């Protein structure tokens, strides 16, 4: 009788250990904080790192542009020419149009020197 009850406890203990092992394996592979969650978080970290690198490059470019605008007249002049279409007195402005329609473009004639100097 003693051997039968001892075997029964051993069987119960083995079943309990197998159930504990199964539960721990489930938590490791499928549960919260398991391998699947860790892999997903690693992907999110990589995506955020790439986004941060792109934003850092943009910030560096803007910082350099601000420094150029603060330090020199050349950058201000370039910006005025490209964004506002400004030209210096005595310069001739040419616009190159690629493709598009074949309609002629008319350019106003330059002002005579007497009219150009008048207020």
Biopython code that builds the backbone (N, CA, C, O; Angstrom):
import numpy as np
from Bio.PDB.StructureBuilder import StructureBuilder

atoms = [
    (1, "UNK", "N", (0.792, -1.186, 0.000)),
    (1, "UNK", "CA", (0.000, 0.000, 0.000)),
    (1, "UNK", "C", (0.841, 1.260, 0.000)),
    (1, "UNK", "O", (0.507, 2.254, -0.644)),
    (2, "UNK", "N", (1.925, 1.198, 0.725)),
    (2, "UNK", "CA", (2.791, 2.367, 0.831)),
    (2, "UNK", "C", (3.405, 2.677, -0.531)),
    (2, "UNK", "O", (3.530, 3.843, -0.905)),
    (3, "UNK", "N", (3.774, 1.675, -1.248)),
    (3, "UNK", "CA", (4.361, 1.894, -2.546)),
    (3, "UNK", "C", (3.339, 2.459, -3.524)),
    (3, "UNK", "O", (3.695, 3.289, -4.361)),
    (4, "UNK", "N", (2.110, 2.046, -3.447)),
    (4, "UNK", "CA", (1.069, 2.553, -4.344)),
    (4, "UNK", "C", (0.804, 4.033, -4.076)),
    (4, "UNK", "O", (0.666, 4.806, -5.024)),
    (5, "UNK", "N", (0.728, 4.446, -2.818)),
    (5, "UNK", "CA", (0.483, 5.856, -2.514)),
    (5, "UNK", "C", (1.702, 6.702, -2.863)),
    (5, "UNK", "O", (1.558, 7.861, -3.252)),
    (6, "UNK", "N", (2.897, 6.138, -2.730)),
    (6, "UNK", "CA", (4.122, 6.847, -3.099)),
    (6, "UNK", "C", (4.188, 7.070, -4.602)),
    (6, "UNK", "O", (4.614, 8.127, -5.066)),
    (7, "UNK", "N", (3.767, 6.069, -5.351)),
    (7, "UNK", "CA", (3.729, 6.213, -6.811)),
    (7, "UNK", "C", (2.666, 7.223, -7.235)),
    (7, "UNK", "O", (2.852, 7.971, -8.195)),
    (8, "UNK", "N", (1.558, 7.235, -6.511)),
    (8, "UNK", "CA", (0.485, 8.178, -6.827)),
    (8, "UNK", "C", (0.995, 9.609, -6.629)),
    (8, "UNK", "O", (0.746, 10.478, -7.465)),
    (9, "UNK", "N", (1.719, 9.858, -5.506)),
    (9, "UNK", "CA", (2.254, 11.201, -5.255)),
    (9, "UNK", "C", (3.299, 11.566, -6.304)),
    (9, "UNK", "O", (3.374, 12.716, -6.736)),
    (10, "UNK", "N", (4.088, 10.608, -6.705)),
    (10, "UNK", "CA", (5.086, 10.849, -7.742)),
    (10, "UNK", "C", (4.400, 11.202, -9.065)),
    (10, "UNK", "O", (4.842, 12.107, -9.773)),
    (11, "UNK", "N", (3.312, 10.480, -9.397)),
    (11, "UNK", "CA", (2.572, 10.769, -10.625)),
    (11, "UNK", "C", (1.943, 12.162, -10.555)),
    (11, "UNK", "O", (1.970, 12.911, -11.532)),
    (12, "UNK", "N", (1.377, 12.503, -9.395)),
    (12, "UNK", "CA", (0.772, 13.831, -9.217)),
    (12, "UNK", "C", (1.848, 14.907, -9.334)),
    (12, "UNK", "O", (1.629, 15.940, -9.967)),
    (13, "UNK", "N", (2.998, 14.671, -8.732)),
    (13, "UNK", "CA", (4.100, 15.626, -8.794)),
    (13, "UNK", "C", (4.581, 15.810, -10.227)),
    (13, "UNK", "O", (4.834, 16.939, -10.650)),
    (14, "UNK", "N", (4.710, 14.723, -10.982)),
    (14, "UNK", "CA", (5.128, 14.815, -12.379)),
    (14, "UNK", "C", (4.102, 15.559, -13.225)),
    (14, "UNK", "O", (4.476, 16.363, -14.080)),
    (15, "UNK", "N", (2.825, 15.307, -13.003)),
    (15, "UNK", "CA", (1.776, 16.023, -13.741)),
    (15, "UNK", "C", (1.830, 17.512, -13.399)),
    (15, "UNK", "O", (1.704, 18.362, -14.281)),
    (16, "UNK", "N", (2.017, 17.823, -12.110)),
    (16, "UNK", "CA", (2.096, 19.234, -11.691)),
    (16, "UNK", "C", (3.309, 19.909, -12.312)),
    (16, "UNK", "O", (3.201, 21.046, -12.772)),
    (17, "UNK", "N", (4.452, 19.250, -12.340)),
    (17, "UNK", "CA", (5.652, 19.824, -12.955)),
    (17, "UNK", "C", (5.473, 20.000, -14.464)),
    (17, "UNK", "O", (5.918, 21.000, -15.027)),
    (18, "UNK", "N", (4.827, 19.037, -15.119)),
    (18, "UNK", "CA", (4.569, 19.160, -16.560)),
    (18, "UNK", "C", (3.629, 20.330, -16.835)),
    (18, "UNK", "O", (3.822, 21.071, -17.799)),
    (19, "UNK", "N", (2.608, 20.498, -15.985)),
    (19, "UNK", "CA", (1.677, 21.625, -16.152)),
    (19, "UNK", "C", (2.405, 22.946, -15.931)),
    (19, "UNK", "O", (2.174, 23.907, -16.665)),
    (20, "UNK", "N", (3.281, 23.008, -14.929)),
    (20, "UNK", "CA", (4.061, 24.224, -14.671)),
    (20, "UNK", "C", (4.976, 24.535, -15.849)),
    (20, "UNK", "O", (5.091, 25.691, -16.257)),
    (21, "UNK", "N", (5.623, 23.514, -16.395)),
    (21, "UNK", "CA", (6.486, 23.703, -17.560)),
    (21, "UNK", "C", (5.687, 24.203, -18.760)),
    (21, "UNK", "O", (6.133, 25.103, -19.472)),
    (22, "UNK", "N", (4.525, 23.633, -18.986)),
    (22, "UNK", "CA", (3.667, 24.062, -20.105)),
    (22, "UNK", "C", (3.238, 25.516, -19.919)),
    (22, "UNK", "O", (3.246, 26.300, -20.868)),
    (23, "UNK", "N", (2.864, 25.868, -18.689)),
    (23, "UNK", "CA", (2.447, 27.243, -18.409)),
    (23, "UNK", "C", (3.598, 28.218, -18.653)),
    (23, "UNK", "O", (3.397, 29.271, -19.259)),
    (24, "UNK", "N", (4.799, 27.880, -18.188)),
    (24, "UNK", "CA", (5.959, 28.762, -18.380)),
    (24, "UNK", "C", (6.335, 28.886, -19.855)),
    (24, "UNK", "O", (6.724, 29.963, -20.306)),
    (25, "UNK", "N", (6.221, 27.798, -20.602)),
    (25, "UNK", "CA", (6.493, 27.856, -22.037)),
    (25, "UNK", "C", (5.477, 28.746, -22.753)),
    (25, "UNK", "O", (5.834, 29.517, -23.643)),
    (26, "UNK", "N", (4.216, 28.632, -22.360)),
    (26, "UNK", "CA", (3.176, 29.489, -22.941)),
    (26, "UNK", "C", (3.503, 30.959, -22.680)),
    (26, "UNK", "O", (3.426, 31.786, -23.589)),
    (27, "UNK", "N", (3.868, 31.282, -21.437)),
    (27, "UNK", "CA", (4.191, 32.671, -21.086)),
    (27, "UNK", "C", (5.406, 33.154, -21.872)),
    (27, "UNK", "O", (5.445, 34.305, -22.309)),
    (28, "UNK", "N", (6.389, 32.291, -22.053)),
    (28, "UNK", "CA", (7.602, 32.675, -22.762)),
    (28, "UNK", "C", (7.320, 32.986, -24.230)),
    (28, "UNK", "O", (7.810, 33.989, -24.749)),
    (29, "UNK", "N", (6.552, 32.155, -24.896)),
    (29, "UNK", "CA", (6.355, 32.300, -26.329)),
    (29, "UNK", "C", (5.162, 33.164, -26.703)),
    (29, "UNK", "O", (5.225, 33.892, -27.694)),
    (30, "UNK", "N", (4.082, 33.106, -25.944)),
    (30, "UNK", "CA", (2.848, 33.768, -26.363)),
    (30, "UNK", "C", (2.348, 34.825, -25.387)),
    (30, "UNK", "O", (1.550, 35.677, -25.779)),
    (31, "UNK", "N", (2.774, 34.801, -24.166)),
    (31, "UNK", "CA", (2.233, 35.691, -23.149)),
    (31, "UNK", "C", (2.767, 37.114, -23.258)),
    (31, "UNK", "O", (3.625, 37.419, -24.087)),
    (32, "UNK", "N", (2.228, 37.981, -22.386)),
    (32, "UNK", "CA", (2.681, 39.372, -22.339)),
    (32, "UNK", "C", (4.139, 39.402, -21.915)),
    (32, "UNK", "O", (4.520, 38.766, -20.932)),
    (33, "UNK", "N", (4.952, 40.141, -22.658)),
    (33, "UNK", "CA", (6.370, 40.190, -22.359)),
    (33, "UNK", "C", (7.144, 39.025, -22.913)),
    (33, "UNK", "O", (8.326, 38.862, -22.608)),
    (34, "UNK", "N", (6.500, 38.210, -23.724)),
    (34, "UNK", "CA", (7.161, 37.045, -24.307)),
    (34, "UNK", "C", (7.962, 37.433, -25.540)),
    (34, "UNK", "O", (8.148, 38.611, -25.845)),
    (35, "UNK", "N", (8.424, 36.419, -26.228)),
    (35, "UNK", "CA", (9.274, 36.644, -27.399)),
    (35, "UNK", "C", (8.569, 37.436, -28.490)),
    (35, "UNK", "O", (9.197, 38.276, -29.135)),
    (36, "UNK", "N", (7.294, 37.195, -28.712)),
    (36, "UNK", "CA", (6.563, 37.922, -29.755)),
    (36, "UNK", "C", (6.490, 39.409, -29.410)),
    (36, "UNK", "O", (6.674, 40.259, -30.281)),
    (37, "UNK", "N", (6.226, 39.718, -28.162)),
    (37, "UNK", "CA", (6.149, 41.122, -27.738)),
    (37, "UNK", "C", (7.505, 41.798, -27.858)),
    (37, "UNK", "O", (7.597, 42.949, -28.285)),
    (38, "UNK", "N", (8.544, 41.090, -27.487)),
    (38, "UNK", "CA", (9.892, 41.655, -27.563)),
    (38, "UNK", "C", (10.273, 41.931, -29.017)),
    (38, "UNK", "O", (10.851, 42.978, -29.310)),
    (39, "UNK", "N", (9.964, 41.020, -29.920)),
    (39, "UNK", "CA", (10.277, 41.222, -31.339)),
    (39, "UNK", "C", (9.515, 42.419, -31.896)),
    (39, "UNK", "O", (10.074, 43.206, -32.660)),
    (40, "UNK", "N", (8.253, 42.564, -31.524)),
    (40, "UNK", "CA", (7.457, 43.699, -31.986)),
    (40, "UNK", "C", (8.029, 45.018, -31.458)),
    (40, "UNK", "O", (8.107, 46.003, -32.192)),
    (41, "UNK", "N", (8.421, 45.032, -30.207)),
    (41, "UNK", "CA", (9.016, 46.245, -29.632)),
    (41, "UNK", "C", (10.351, 46.585, -30.285)),
    (41, "UNK", "O", (10.667, 47.760, -30.474)),
    (42, "UNK", "N", (11.129, 45.573, -30.629)),
    (42, "UNK", "CA", (12.396, 45.828, -31.313)),
    (42, "UNK", "C", (12.165, 46.450, -32.681)),
    (42, "UNK", "O", (12.916, 47.332, -33.098)),
    (43, "UNK", "N", (11.122, 45.993, -33.388)),
    (43, "UNK", "CA", (10.792, 46.595, -34.685)),
    (43, "UNK", "C", (10.369, 48.044, -34.511)),
    (43, "UNK", "O", (10.753, 48.901, -35.308)),
    (44, "UNK", "N", (9.592, 48.324, -33.490)),
    (44, "UNK", "CA", (9.174, 49.705, -33.224)),
    (44, "UNK", "C", (10.374, 50.589, -32.904)),
    (44, "UNK", "O", (10.437, 51.738, -33.341)),
    (45, "UNK", "N", (11.315, 50.059, -32.150)),
    (45, "UNK", "CA", (12.524, 50.819, -31.811)),
    (45, "UNK", "C", (13.336, 51.121, -33.069)),
    (45, "UNK", "O", (13.835, 52.234, -33.238)),
    (46, "UNK", "N", (13.466, 50.125, -33.951)),
    (46, "UNK", "CA", (14.207, 50.343, -35.198)),
    (46, "UNK", "C", (13.530, 51.393, -36.069)),
    (46, "UNK", "O", (14.204, 52.252, -36.637)),
    (47, "UNK", "N", (12.205, 51.333, -36.182)),
    (47, "UNK", "CA", (11.472, 52.326, -36.977)),
    (47, "UNK", "C", (11.636, 53.719, -36.378)),
    (47, "UNK", "O", (11.839, 54.688, -37.110)),
    (48, "UNK", "N", (11.552, 53.827, -35.065)),
    (48, "UNK", "CA", (11.711, 55.119, -34.412)),
    (48, "UNK", "C", (13.126, 55.653, -34.576)),
    (48, "UNK", "O", (13.325, 56.858, -34.729)),
    (49, "UNK", "N", (14.106, 54.762, -34.546)),
    (49, "UNK", "CA", (15.499, 55.167, -34.743)),
    (49, "UNK", "C", (15.701, 55.722, -36.144)),
    (49, "UNK", "O", (16.380, 56.735, -36.317)),
    (50, "UNK", "N", (15.113, 55.066, -37.157)),
    (50, "UNK", "CA", (15.217, 55.573, -38.534)),
    (50, "UNK", "C", (14.545, 56.932, -38.664)),
    (50, "UNK", "O", (15.083, 57.835, -39.305)),
    (51, "UNK", "N", (13.374, 57.080, -38.058)),
    (51, "UNK", "CA", (12.666, 58.358, -38.119)),
    (51, "UNK", "C", (13.474, 59.447, -37.414)),
    (51, "UNK", "O", (13.564, 60.571, -37.910)),
    (52, "UNK", "N", (14.055, 59.124, -36.275)),
    (52, "UNK", "CA", (14.867, 60.096, -35.550)),
    (52, "UNK", "C", (16.086, 60.526, -36.357)),
    (52, "UNK", "O", (16.464, 61.698, -36.334)),
    (53, "UNK", "N", (16.706, 59.582, -37.072)),
    (53, "UNK", "CA", (17.869, 59.916, -37.894)),
    (53, "UNK", "C", (17.471, 60.884, -39.019)),
    (53, "UNK", "O", (18.193, 61.841, -39.298)),
    (54, "UNK", "N", (16.334, 60.636, -39.654)),
    (54, "UNK", "CA", (15.860, 61.541, -40.705)),
    (54, "UNK", "C", (15.557, 62.926, -40.162)),
    (54, "UNK", "O", (15.904, 63.933, -40.778)),
    (55, "UNK", "N", (14.910, 62.971, -39.010)),
    (55, "UNK", "CA", (14.603, 64.264, -38.400)),
    (55, "UNK", "C", (15.873, 64.992, -37.963)),
    (55, "UNK", "O", (15.942, 66.219, -38.035)),
    (56, "UNK", "N", (16.864, 64.247, -37.517)),
    (56, "UNK", "CA", (18.139, 64.865, -37.116)),
    (56, "UNK", "C", (18.830, 65.473, -38.328)),
    (56, "UNK", "O", (19.398, 66.562, -38.230)),
    (57, "UNK", "N", (18.792, 64.787, -39.473)),
    (57, "UNK", "CA", (19.375, 65.338, -40.698)),
    (57, "UNK", "C", (18.658, 66.618, -41.099)),
    (57, "UNK", "O", (19.296, 67.601, -41.477)),
    (58, "UNK", "N", (17.335, 66.607, -41.017)),
    (58, "UNK", "CA", (16.569, 67.810, -41.350)),
    (58, "UNK", "C", (16.922, 68.954, -40.414)),
    (58, "UNK", "O", (17.097, 70.091, -40.854)),
    (59, "UNK", "N", (17.029, 68.657, -39.119)),
    (59, "UNK", "CA", (17.389, 69.692, -38.155)),
    (59, "UNK", "C", (18.782, 70.243, -38.425)),
    (59, "UNK", "O", (19.007, 71.448, -38.313)),
    (60, "UNK", "N", (19.716, 69.367, -38.781)),
    (60, "UNK", "CA", (21.071, 69.826, -39.090)),
    (60, "UNK", "C", (21.074, 70.747, -40.306)),
    (60, "UNK", "O", (21.767, 71.765, -40.324)),
    (61, "UNK", "N", (20.288, 70.378, -41.331)),
    (61, "UNK", "CA", (20.212, 71.222, -42.531)),
    (61, "UNK", "C", (19.595, 72.577, -42.192)),
    (61, "UNK", "O", (20.083, 73.611, -42.649)),
    (62, "UNK", "N", (18.537, 72.579, -41.403)),
    (62, "UNK", "CA", (17.920, 73.849, -41.014)),
    (62, "UNK", "C", (18.860, 74.685, -40.160)),
    (62, "UNK", "O", (18.921, 75.905, -40.312)),
    (63, "UNK", "N", (19.594, 74.036, -39.263)),
    (63, "UNK", "CA", (20.555, 74.754, -38.419)),
    (63, "UNK", "C", (21.633, 75.406, -39.277)),
    (63, "UNK", "O", (22.017, 76.550, -39.033)),
    (64, "UNK", "N", (22.126, 74.676, -40.290)),
    (64, "UNK", "CA", (23.141, 75.228, -41.192)),
    (64, "UNK", "C", (22.576, 76.395, -41.997)),
    (64, "UNK", "O", (23.260, 77.396, -42.210)),
    (65, "UNK", "N", (21.334, 76.268, -42.441)),
    (65, "UNK", "CA", (20.710, 77.352, -43.205)),
    (65, "UNK", "C", (20.529, 78.598, -42.344)),
    (65, "UNK", "O", (20.768, 79.713, -42.806)),
    (66, "UNK", "N", (20.111, 78.411, -41.105)),
    (66, "UNK", "CA", (19.959, 79.550, -40.192)),
    (66, "UNK", "C", (21.312, 80.214, -39.960)),
    (66, "UNK", "O", (21.414, 81.440, -39.941)),
    (67, "UNK", "N", (22.346, 79.400, -39.786)),
    (67, "UNK", "CA", (23.689, 79.958, -39.586)),
    (67, "UNK", "C", (24.138, 80.744, -40.805)),
    (67, "UNK", "O", (24.730, 81.814, -40.665)),
    (68, "UNK", "N", (23.863, 80.226, -42.008)),
    (68, "UNK", "CA", (24.213, 80.953, -43.236)),
    (68, "UNK", "C", (23.469, 82.270, -43.319)),
    (68, "UNK", "O", (24.049, 83.295, -43.677)),
    (69, "UNK", "N", (22.181, 82.245, -42.987)),
    (69, "UNK", "CA", (21.399, 83.475, -43.064)),
    (69, "UNK", "C", (21.867, 84.505, -42.039)),
    (69, "UNK", "O", (21.811, 85.706, -42.300)),
    (70, "UNK", "N", (22.323, 84.050, -40.888)),
    (70, "UNK", "CA", (22.802, 84.977, -39.866)),
    (70, "UNK", "C", (24.178, 85.531, -40.203)),
    (70, "UNK", "O", (24.478, 86.680, -39.880)),
    (71, "UNK", "N", (25.006, 84.738, -40.839)),
    (71, "UNK", "CA", (26.401, 85.126, -40.999)),
    (71, "UNK", "C", (26.700, 85.860, -42.299)),
    (71, "UNK", "O", (27.653, 86.637, -42.344)),
    (72, "UNK", "N", (25.942, 85.651, -43.330)),
    (72, "UNK", "CA", (26.353, 86.227, -44.596)),
    (72, "UNK", "C", (25.230, 86.798, -45.420)),
    (72, "UNK", "O", (24.058, 86.456, -45.267)),
    (73, "UNK", "N", (25.642, 87.683, -46.298)),
    (73, "UNK", "CA", (24.688, 88.330, -47.198)),
    (73, "UNK", "C", (24.391, 87.462, -48.409)),
    (73, "UNK", "O", (23.346, 87.612, -49.042)),
    (74, "UNK", "N", (25.296, 86.565, -48.730)),
    (74, "UNK", "CA", (25.147, 85.714, -49.917)),
    (74, "UNK", "C", (23.917, 84.819, -49.786)),
    (74, "UNK", "O", (23.160, 84.667, -50.744)),
    (75, "UNK", "N", (23.713, 84.231, -48.623)),
    (75, "UNK", "CA", (22.568, 83.343, -48.435)),
    (75, "UNK", "C", (21.262, 84.121, -48.512)),
    (75, "UNK", "O", (20.282, 83.628, -49.071)),
    (76, "UNK", "N", (21.237, 85.322, -47.961)),
    (76, "UNK", "CA", (20.025, 86.144, -48.016)),
    (76, "UNK", "C", (19.731, 86.523, -49.463)),
    (76, "UNK", "O", (18.580, 86.492, -49.899)),
    (77, "UNK", "N", (20.776, 86.880, -50.205)),
    (77, "UNK", "CA", (20.597, 87.254, -51.609)),
    (77, "UNK", "C", (20.102, 86.056, -52.425)),
    (77, "UNK", "O", (19.213, 86.200, -53.265)),
    (78, "UNK", "N", (20.668, 84.899, -52.183)),
    (78, "UNK", "CA", (20.232, 83.696, -52.906)),
    (78, "UNK", "C", (18.768, 83.391, -52.629)),
    (78, "UNK", "O", (18.011, 83.050, -53.538)),
    (79, "UNK", "N", (18.381, 83.518, -51.377)),
    (79, "UNK", "CA", (16.984, 83.250, -51.014)),
    (79, "UNK", "C", (16.046, 84.264, -51.677)),
    (79, "UNK", "O", (14.979, 83.897, -52.170)),
    (80, "UNK", "N", (16.445, 85.531, -51.687)),
    (80, "UNK", "CA", (15.621, 86.558, -52.323)),
    (80, "UNK", "C", (15.472, 86.282, -53.814)),
    (80, "UNK", "O", (14.403, 86.503, -54.383)),
    (81, "UNK", "N", (16.523, 85.807, -54.441)),
    (81, "UNK", "CA", (16.453, 85.513, -55.877)),
    (81, "UNK", "C", (15.564, 84.301, -56.147)),
    (81, "UNK", "O", (14.707, 84.347, -57.030)),
    (82, "UNK", "N", (15.763, 83.209, -55.390)),
    (82, "UNK", "CA", (15.048, 81.973, -55.708)),
    (82, "UNK", "C", (13.598, 81.996, -55.253)),
    (82, "UNK", "O", (12.720, 81.517, -55.970)),
    (83, "UNK", "N", (13.331, 82.546, -54.071)),
    (83, "UNK", "CA", (11.967, 82.483, -53.548)),
    (83, "UNK", "C", (11.117, 83.695, -53.904)),
    (83, "UNK", "O", (9.903, 83.576, -54.067)),
    (84, "UNK", "N", (11.744, 84.852, -54.025)),
    (84, "UNK", "CA", (10.975, 86.067, -54.287)),
    (84, "UNK", "C", (11.130, 86.581, -55.710)),
    (84, "UNK", "O", (10.412, 87.495, -56.116)),
    (85, "UNK", "N", (12.065, 86.005, -56.482)),
    (85, "UNK", "CA", (12.254, 86.422, -57.868)),
    (85, "UNK", "C", (12.888, 87.797, -57.991)),
    (85, "UNK", "O", (12.695, 88.471, -59.003)),
    (86, "UNK", "N", (13.624, 88.220, -57.009)),
    (86, "UNK", "CA", (14.242, 89.554, -57.037)),
    (86, "UNK", "C", (15.513, 89.510, -57.878)),
    (86, "UNK", "O", (16.203, 88.492, -57.938)),
    (87, "UNK", "N", (15.807, 90.636, -58.527)),
    (87, "UNK", "CA", (17.033, 90.784, -59.304)),
    (87, "UNK", "C", (17.671, 92.104, -58.937)),
    (87, "UNK", "O", (17.003, 93.003, -58.425)),
    (88, "UNK", "N", (18.950, 92.224, -59.195)),
    (88, "UNK", "CA", (19.680, 93.452, -58.918)),
    (88, "UNK", "C", (19.460, 94.424, -60.067)),
    (88, "UNK", "O", (19.153, 94.009, -61.184)),
    (89, "UNK", "N", (19.614, 95.699, -59.800)),
    (89, "UNK", "CA", (19.522, 96.686, -60.896)),
    (89, "UNK", "C", (20.597, 96.393, -61.951)),
    (89, "UNK", "O", (21.751, 96.121, -61.619)),
    (90, "UNK", "N", (20.203, 96.452, -63.203)),
    (90, "UNK", "CA", (21.128, 96.220, -64.299)),
    (90, "UNK", "C", (21.233, 94.757, -64.717)),
    (90, "UNK", "O", (21.859, 94.458, -65.733)),
    (91, "UNK", "N", (20.647, 93.856, -63.972)),
    (91, "UNK", "CA", (20.682, 92.448, -64.345)),
    (91, "UNK", "C", (19.532, 92.132, -65.295)),
    (91, "UNK", "O", (18.510, 92.817, -65.296)),
    (92, "UNK", "N", (19.705, 91.103, -66.091)),
    (92, "UNK", "CA", (18.651, 90.636, -66.975)),
    (92, "UNK", "C", (18.182, 89.280, -66.457)),
    (92, "UNK", "O", (18.992, 88.395, -66.181)),
    (93, "UNK", "N", (16.892, 89.133, -66.333)),
    (93, "UNK", "CA", (16.316, 87.904, -65.797)),
    (93, "UNK", "C", (15.858, 87.037, -66.950)),
    (93, "UNK", "O", (15.106, 87.488, -67.814)),
    (94, "UNK", "N", (16.313, 85.784, -66.964)),
    (94, "UNK", "CA", (15.892, 84.814, -67.958)),
    (94, "UNK", "C", (15.223, 83.660, -67.243)),
    (94, "UNK", "O", (15.753, 83.138, -66.263)),
    (95, "UNK", "N", (14.067, 83.264, -67.728)),
    (95, "UNK", "CA", (13.385, 82.101, -67.174)),
    (95, "UNK", "C", (13.403, 81.016, -68.234)),
    (95, "UNK", "O", (12.941, 81.230, -69.354)),
    (96, "UNK", "N", (13.926, 79.870, -67.891)),
    (96, "UNK", "CA", (13.996, 78.739, -68.804)),
    (96, "UNK", "C", (12.820, 77.834, -68.492)),
    (96, "UNK", "O", (12.683, 77.341, -67.373)),
    (97, "UNK", "N", (11.975, 77.619, -69.485)),
    (97, "UNK", "CA", (10.802, 76.773, -69.314)),
    (97, "UNK", "C", (11.019, 75.511, -70.125)),
    (97, "UNK", "O", (11.233, 75.564, -71.336)),
    (98, "UNK", "N", (10.960, 74.371, -69.441)),
    (98, "UNK", "CA", (11.141, 73.099, -70.125)),
    (98, "UNK", "C", (9.783, 72.522, -70.483)),
    (98, "UNK", "O", (8.845, 72.566, -69.687)),
    (99, "UNK", "N", (9.689, 71.978, -71.698)),
    (99, "UNK", "CA", (8.439, 71.359, -72.125)),
    (99, "UNK", "C", (7.325, 72.389, -72.186)),
    (99, "UNK", "O", (7.558, 73.558, -72.491)),
    (100, "UNK", "N", (6.095, 71.936, -71.887)),
    (100, "UNK", "CA", (4.965, 72.856, -71.835)),
    (100, "UNK", "C", (4.466, 73.237, -73.215)),
    (100, "UNK", "O", (4.757, 72.555, -74.197)),
    (101, "UNK", "N", (3.718, 74.319, -73.291)),
    (101, "UNK", "CA", (3.108, 74.751, -74.549)),
    (101, "UNK", "C", (4.120, 75.478, -75.415)),
    (101, "UNK", "O", (5.178, 75.898, -74.947)),
    (102, "UNK", "N", (3.774, 75.618, -76.687)),
    (102, "UNK", "CA", (4.660, 76.303, -77.623)),
    (102, "UNK", "C", (4.224, 77.745, -77.834)),
    (102, "UNK", "O", (4.633, 78.378, -78.807)),
    (103, "UNK", "N", (3.395, 78.276, -76.930)),
    (103, "UNK", "CA", (2.943, 79.666, -77.064)),
    (103, "UNK", "C", (4.122, 80.597, -76.810)),
    (103, "UNK", "O", (4.928, 80.351, -75.913)),
    (104, "UNK", "N", (4.224, 81.667, -77.598)),
    (104, "UNK", "CA", (5.336, 82.601, -77.404)),
    (104, "UNK", "C", (5.191, 83.348, -76.071)),
    (104, "UNK", "O", (4.086, 83.612, -75.598)),
    (105, "UNK", "N", (6.319, 83.668, -75.502)),
    (105, "UNK", "CA", (6.345, 84.414, -74.247)),
    (105, "UNK", "C", (6.795, 85.829, -74.566)),
    (105, "UNK", "O", (7.832, 86.034, -75.196)),
    (106, "UNK", "N", (6.020, 86.788, -74.134)),
    (106, "UNK", "CA", (6.389, 88.184, -74.382)),
    (106, "UNK", "C", (7.059, 88.745, -73.147)),
    (106, "UNK", "O", (6.612, 88.529, -72.021)),
    (107, "UNK", "N", (8.127, 89.462, -73.377)),
    (107, "UNK", "CA", (8.886, 90.090, -72.300)),
    (107, "UNK", "C", (8.801, 91.585, -72.505)),
    (107, "UNK", "O", (9.033, 92.070, -73.612)),
    (108, "UNK", "N", (8.469, 92.340, -71.441)),
    (108, "UNK", "CA", (8.387, 93.790, -71.626)),
    (108, "UNK", "C", (9.752, 94.372, -71.970)),
    (108, "UNK", "O", (10.791, 93.893, -71.514)),
    (109, "UNK", "N", (9.717, 95.417, -72.786)),
    (109, "UNK", "CA", (10.956, 96.076, -73.191)),
    (109, "UNK", "C", (11.556, 96.816, -71.999)),
    (109, "UNK", "O", (10.815, 97.326, -71.158)),
    (110, "UNK", "N", (12.887, 96.882, -71.911)),
    (110, "UNK", "CA", (13.495, 97.607, -70.808)),
    (110, "UNK", "C", (13.188, 99.094, -70.899)),
    (110, "UNK", "O", (13.008, 99.652, -71.981)),
    (111, "UNK", "N", (13.136, 99.704, -69.749)),
    (111, "UNK", "CA", (12.865, 101.131, -69.692)),
    (111, "UNK", "C", (14.069, 101.913, -70.164)),
    (111, "UNK", "O", (15.205, 101.502, -69.924)),
    (112, "UNK", "N", (13.843, 103.046, -70.837)),
    (112, "UNK", "CA", (14.984, 103.908, -71.187)),
    (112, "UNK", "C", (15.623, 104.416, -69.881)),
    (112, "UNK", "O", (14.976, 104.470, -68.835)),
    (113, "UNK", "N", (16.886, 104.778, -69.971)),
    (113, "UNK", "CA", (17.648, 105.201, -68.794)),
    (113, "UNK", "C", (16.978, 106.367, -68.083)),
    (113, "UNK", "O", (17.028, 106.418, -66.854)),
    (114, "UNK", "N", (16.354, 107.305, -68.784)),
    (114, "UNK", "CA", (15.738, 108.474, -68.158)),
    (114, "UNK", "C", (14.539, 108.050, -67.305)),
    (114, "UNK", "O", (14.328, 108.599, -66.224)),
    (115, "UNK", "N", (13.757, 107.085, -67.776)),
    (115, "UNK", "CA", (12.581, 106.638, -67.024)),
    (115, "UNK", "C", (12.979, 105.745, -65.862)),
    (115, "UNK", "O", (12.301, 105.730, -64.834)),
    (116, "UNK", "N", (14.063, 105.002, -66.006)),
    (116, "UNK", "CA", (14.492, 104.091, -64.961)),
    (116, "UNK", "C", (14.967, 104.844, -63.726)),
    (116, "UNK", "O", (14.787, 104.371, -62.603)),
    (117, "UNK", "N", (15.585, 106.033, -63.928)),
    (117, "UNK", "CA", (16.111, 106.798, -62.805)),
    (117, "UNK", "C", (15.044, 107.668, -62.155)),
    (117, "UNK", "O", (15.237, 108.122, -61.027)),
    (118, "UNK", "N", (13.933, 107.914, -62.826)),
    (118, "UNK", "CA", (12.890, 108.797, -62.294)),
    (118, "UNK", "C", (12.154, 108.093, -61.179)),
    (118, "UNK", "O", (11.914, 106.888, -61.261)),
    (119, "UNK", "N", (11.778, 108.844, -60.100)),
    (119, "UNK", "CA", (11.044, 108.232, -58.998)),
    (119, "UNK", "C", (9.629, 107.906, -59.322)),
    (119, "UNK", "O", (8.905, 107.386, -58.473)),
]
sb = StructureBuilder()
sb.init_structure("model")
sb.init_model(0)
sb.init_chain("A")
sb.init_seg("    ")
for serial, (resi, resn, name, xyz) in enumerate(atoms, 1):
    if name == "N":
        sb.init_residue(resn, " ", resi, " ")
    sb.init_atom(name, np.array(xyz, "f"), 0.0, 1.0, " ", f" {name:<3s}", serial, name[0])
structure = sb.get_structure()
